[in-house]
Amino acid sequence: MKGSKVGVLSMVVLVLLLIVEFSAGLSICNMNDDGFTACKPSVTQPNPVEPSTSCCEALSSADLQCLCSYRNSLLLPSLGIDPELALALPAKCNHTSPPSC
């Protein structure tokens, strides 16, 4: 029981740190908050749209392997991002996804 409480607390701290990073305008995986904002309509249910030019440009400079590390994280759904839509985004922007993603 103690281990699960520590795991939950660690996840809460991680989410809070990432929220602070987003709000401070810092980048994650070489993608800044403007890039995330540009791509959000394409990775949000129930009516995702095709990625915009701004989204694809932001994705072109992003570290896709780093972003892939969030694939099974609870972070994406907590931010309203559908992980499956997010994983499809590089192909929609004509970028090559990391092979292990």
Buried (B, 14 or more C-beta within 10 A) or exposed (E): EEEEEEEEEEBEEEBEEBEEEBEEEEBBBBBBBEBBEBBBBBBBEEEBEEBBEEBBBBBBEBBBEEBBBBEEBEBBEEBEBBBEBBBBBBEBBEEEBEEEE
